[in-house]
Amino acid sequence: MRRSGQKLIMEWQEISNNWVWVPPRPIGVVHFLGGAFVAAAPQVTYCRLLESLGRQGYVIVATPFVNTFDHQAIADDVLNRFESTLERLQATVLRRKFFPIYGVGHSMGCKLHLLLGSLFAIERAGNILISFNNYSARNSIPLAETLVTALDMEFTPSPAATNRLVAQRYQVRRNLLIQFTKDELDQTKGLQTLLNDRFPGMVVTQTLPGNHLTPLGPDVNWQAGSAFSPLDAIAQWMRKEVYRELHELEKAMLLWLNPCVPR
């Protein structure tokens, strides 16, 4: 975060192997985990979505990770890095120690948040789980089905074991599940059943226009000239159309996070 003249500029910064975005007046913290093959640089691949949350007052801590077969080990690692970063922030830029913490996950990131909430003693005000999927290794790794089957390789915990953990031990009571109309990879329906059985009345499920890749996308800021031209108008219209589905996702998330704020 730096100043240019009188304008406050929020920027991504790396803290304890997390990418962090801090607004000027924080109201909460979002711990974000992305999808398996796009999670290595979440500050780029999910830039617009995360910064839209940041502009509404949420400190963003986006933890990059590389997918392996041991998802429990990944969950342990991302939690350690998140907590280290949170301690740094509490000691420096955050004005008070206690903020509500929300987990936000996309695709495999949902599974990791479910594991965090089932295997570790964490405190979360709620989780937003977008496009959840819990496929086996043979169905998740492109072009590797034969090899995975031959070597009897599977994710740890397996899809069935993950479901049992969630059903028996998941402790985050308030959850927003988001699925998209054209998402063939989504397995939200089964997760909805598990969470409704565990926390009746505490789970909200929304179906939005879009597909499995809707949450992705860098933000493209069109800088209009000193005189607003027809080209500026066309560029802004194109930007609005490109991000229409992503904007619907942003609105749904922000409404659930803070329903008292007018939109």
C-alpha positions as CSV (number, residue, x, y, z in Angstrom):
1,M,0.0,0.0,0.0
2,R,1.5,3.3,-1.0
3,R,0.5,6.9,-1.7
4,S,0.8,8.7,-5.1
5,G,-0.1,12.4,-4.5
6,Q,-3.3,12.2,-2.5
7,K,-4.5,8.9,-3.9
8,L,-4.1,5.7,-1.8
9,I,-3.0,2.8,-3.9
10,M,-3.5,-0.8,-2.7
11,E,-1.1,-3.3,-4.1
12,W,-0.4,-7.0,-3.7
13,Q,2.5,-7.8,-1.4
14,E,4.1,-11.1,-0.5
15,I,4.1,-12.0,3.2
16,S,5.2,-15.5,4.4
17,N,4.6,-17.0,1.0
18,N,1.1,-15.6,0.7
19,W,-0.1,-12.9,-1.5
20,V,-1.8,-10.1,0.5
21,W,-4.0,-7.2,-0.4
22,V,-4.9,-4.8,2.5
23,P,-7.6,-2.1,2.2
24,P,-7.3,1.2,4.1
25,R,-10.1,0.3,6.6
26,P,-10.4,-3.4,7.1
27,I,-13.6,-5.1,8.3
28,G,-12.6,-8.7,7.9
29,V,-10.1,-11.2,6.5
30,V,-10.6,-13.5,3.5
31,H,-8.4,-16.6,3.2
32,F,-8.5,-17.6,-0.5
33,L,-7.5,-20.9,-2.0
34,G,-7.8,-21.4,-5.8
35,G,-8.2,-24.3,-8.2
36,A,-5.7,-27.1,-8.7
37,F,-4.0,-25.9,-11.9
38,V,-4.4,-22.1,-11.4
39,A,-3.5,-21.8,-7.7
40,A,0.2,-21.1,-8.0
41,A,-0.4,-17.3,-8.7
42,P,-3.9,-16.5,-7.3
43,Q,-3.1,-12.7,-7.2
44,V,-3.0,-12.9,-11.0
45,T,-5.5,-15.7,-11.9
46,Y,-8.2,-14.4,-9.5
47,C,-7.2,-10.7,-9.5
48,R,-10.5,-9.1,-10.3
49,L,-12.6,-11.3,-7.9
50,L,-10.2,-10.8,-5.0
51,E,-9.7,-7.1,-5.4
52,S,-13.4,-6.6,-5.6
53,L,-13.7,-8.1,-2.1
54,G,-10.7,-6.1,-1.0
55,R,-12.3,-2.8,-2.1
56,Q,-15.2,-3.6,0.2
57,G,-12.9,-3.8,3.2
58,Y,-11.7,-7.4,3.3
59,V,-8.0,-8.1,3.8
60,I,-7.2,-10.8,1.2
61,V,-4.7,-13.5,2.0
62,A,-4.3,-15.7,-1.1
63,T,-2.2,-18.8,-0.5
64,P,-0.6,-20.3,-3.5
65,F,0.0,-24.0,-3.7
66,V,1.1,-26.7,-6.1
67,N,-1.2,-29.8,-6.3
68,T,0.1,-33.1,-5.2
69,F,-1.6,-36.4,-4.2
70,D,-1.4,-35.5,-0.5
71,H,-4.2,-33.0,-0.1
72,Q,-4.0,-33.3,3.7
73,A,-0.4,-32.2,3.6
74,I,-1.3,-29.2,1.4
75,A,-4.0,-28.2,3.8
76,D,-1.6,-28.3,6.7
77,D,1.0,-26.2,4.8
78,V,-1.5,-23.6,3.6
79,L,-2.9,-23.2,7.2
80,N,0.6,-22.7,8.6
81,R,1.4,-20.1,6.1
82,F,-1.9,-18.3,6.5
83,E,-1.6,-18.2,10.3
84,S,2.0,-16.9,10.0
85,T,0.8,-14.1,7.7
86,L,-2.1,-13.3,9.9
87,E,0.2,-12.8,12.9
88,R,2.4,-10.5,10.8
89,L,-0.6,-8.4,9.8
90,Q,-1.9,-8.2,13.3
91,A,1.5,-7.0,14.5
92,T,1.7,-4.3,11.8
93,V,-1.1,-3.0,9.6
94,L,-4.2,-4.2,11.3
95,R,-5.4,-1.9,14.1
96,R,-7.1,-4.6,16.2
97,K,-6.4,-8.2,16.7
98,F,-9.8,-9.8,16.1
99,F,-11.5,-9.7,12.7
100,P,-14.0,-12.1,11.3
101,I,-12.1,-14.6,9.1
102,Y,-13.8,-16.2,6.0
103,G,-12.5,-19.0,3.9
104,V,-13.1,-18.7,0.2
105,G,-12.3,-21.6,-2.1
106,H,-12.7,-22.4,-5.8
107,S,-12.7,-25.9,-7.1
108,M,-9.9,-27.8,-5.3
109,G,-9.7,-24.8,-2.9
110,C,-13.1,-25.8,-1.6
111,K,-11.8,-29.3,-0.7
112,L,-8.8,-27.7,1.1
113,H,-11.1,-25.4,3.2
114,L,-13.3,-28.4,4.0
115,L,-10.2,-30.3,5.2
116,L,-9.1,-27.2,7.2
117,G,-12.5,-27.1,8.9
118,S,-12.5,-30.8,9.6
119,L,-8.9,-31.6,10.7
120,F,-7.8,-28.5,12.5
121,A,-9.0,-26.3,15.3
122,I,-9.7,-23.1,13.4
123,E,-12.1,-20.3,13.9
124,R,-14.1,-19.1,10.8
125,A,-17.0,-16.8,10.6
126,G,-18.0,-18.8,7.5
127,N,-16.8,-20.3,4.2
128,I,-17.7,-19.6,0.6
129,L,-17.2,-22.7,-1.5
130,I,-17.4,-22.1,-5.3
131,S,-17.6,-24.9,-7.9
132,F,-16.7,-27.6,-5.4
133,N,-15.4,-30.8,-6.9
134,N,-14.1,-33.9,-5.2
135,Y,-13.1,-36.2,-8.0
136,S,-10.7,-39.1,-7.8
137,A,-7.1,-38.8,-9.1
138,R,-7.9,-40.7,-12.3
139,N,-10.7,-38.2,-13.1
140,S,-8.7,-35.1,-12.2
141,I,-5.4,-35.4,-13.9
142,P,-5.5,-34.9,-17.7
143,L,-4.0,-37.6,-19.8
144,A,-2.9,-39.6,-16.7
145,E,-5.8,-42.0,-16.1
146,T,-4.0,-45.1,-17.3
147,L,-0.9,-44.3,-15.2
148,V,-2.8,-43.4,-12.1
149,T,-4.9,-46.6,-12.3
150,A,-1.9,-48.8,-13.0
151,L,0.0,-47.4,-10.0
152,D,-3.1,-47.5,-7.8
153,M,-2.6,-43.8,-6.9
154,E,-5.3,-41.8,-5.2
155,F,-5.6,-38.4,-3.4
156,T,-5.2,-38.4,0.4
157,P,-7.8,-38.2,1.7
158,S,-9.8,-39.9,-1.0
159,P,-13.1,-38.5,-2.2
160,A,-15.0,-41.0,0.0
161,A,-12.8,-40.3,3.0
162,T,-13.2,-36.5,2.5
163,N,-17.0,-36.9,2.5
164,R,-16.8,-38.9,5.8
165,L,-14.6,-36.2,7.4
166,V,-17.0,-33.5,6.4
167,A,-20.0,-35.4,7.6
168,Q,-18.5,-36.2,11.0
169,R,-16.0,-33.4,11.8
170,Y,-16.5,-30.3,9.7
171,Q,-16.9,-27.4,12.2
172,V,-17.6,-24.2,10.1
173,R,-21.4,-23.7,10.6
174,R,-22.1,-20.9,8.1
175,N,-21.5,-21.7,4.5
176,L,-22.4,-20.3,1.1
177,L,-22.2,-22.8,-1.8
178,I,-22.1,-21.4,-5.3
179,Q,-22.5,-23.4,-8.5
180,F,-22.8,-22.3,-12.1
181,T,-25.3,-23.2,-14.7
182,K,-22.8,-24.5,-17.2
183,D,-20.3,-26.3,-14.9
184,E,-19.9,-30.0,-15.7
185,L,-17.2,-30.4,-13.1
186,D,-19.3,-29.2,-10.2
187,Q,-20.2,-31.5,-7.3
188,T,-22.0,-29.0,-5.1
189,K,-25.2,-31.0,-4.8
190,G,-23.6,-33.8,-2.8
191,L,-21.8,-31.3,-0.6
192,Q,-25.0,-29.4,0.0
193,T,-26.6,-32.6,1.3
194,L,-23.7,-33.3,3.7
195,L,-23.6,-29.8,5.1
196,N,-27.4,-29.5,5.5
197,D,-27.4,-32.7,7.5
198,R,-24.7,-31.4,9.7
199,F,-25.9,-27.8,10.1
200,P,-29.6,-27.6,9.2
201,G,-30.7,-24.1,8.2
202,M,-27.1,-22.8,8.1
203,V,-26.2,-23.5,4.4
204,V,-27.1,-21.3,1.5
205,T,-26.8,-22.6,-2.1
206,Q,-26.9,-20.3,-5.1
207,T,-26.9,-21.2,-8.8
208,L,-25.4,-18.4,-10.9
209,P,-24.8,-18.0,-14.7
210,G,-21.4,-19.1,-15.7
211,N,-19.1,-22.1,-15.9
212,H,-16.2,-23.6,-13.9
213,L,-13.8,-20.8,-15.1
214,T,-16.1,-17.9,-14.3
215,P,-14.2,-16.9,-11.1
216,L,-10.9,-16.5,-13.0
217,G,-9.8,-13.4,-14.7
218,P,-7.3,-10.5,-14.3
219,D,-8.9,-7.1,-14.0
220,V,-8.5,-4.8,-17.1
221,N,-8.6,-1.2,-16.1
222,W,-9.4,1.0,-19.1
223,Q,-8.0,4.5,-18.5
224,A,-10.2,7.0,-20.3
225,G,-8.6,10.1,-21.7
226,S,-9.1,13.7,-20.5
227,A,-12.1,13.8,-22.9
228,F,-14.4,10.8,-22.8
229,S,-14.5,9.5,-26.4
230,P,-16.7,6.9,-28.3
231,L,-13.7,4.5,-28.0
232,D,-13.8,4.9,-24.3
233,A,-17.5,4.1,-24.3
234,I,-17.0,1.0,-26.4
235,A,-14.1,-0.2,-24.2
236,Q,-16.2,0.1,-21.0
237,W,-19.1,-1.7,-22.6
238,M,-16.9,-4.6,-23.7
239,R,-15.4,-4.8,-20.2
240,K,-18.9,-4.9,-18.7
241,E,-20.0,-7.7,-21.0
242,V,-16.8,-9.7,-20.5
243,Y,-17.2,-9.6,-16.7
244,R,-21.0,-9.8,-16.5
245,E,-21.0,-13.3,-15.0
246,L,-18.0,-12.6,-12.7
247,H,-19.8,-9.5,-11.5
248,E,-22.9,-11.6,-10.5
249,L,-20.5,-13.8,-8.5
250,E,-19.0,-10.8,-6.8
251,K,-22.4,-9.4,-5.9
252,A,-23.6,-12.8,-4.4
253,M,-20.5,-13.2,-2.3
254,L,-20.5,-9.6,-1.0
255,L,-24.2,-9.8,-0.1
256,W,-23.7,-13.0,1.9
257,L,-20.6,-11.6,3.6
258,N,-22.3,-8.4,4.7
259,P,-26.1,-8.3,3.9
260,C,-26.5,-5.0,5.7
261,V,-24.5,-3.0,3.2
262,P,-26.6,-1.5,0.4
263,R,-25.5,-2.6,-3.1
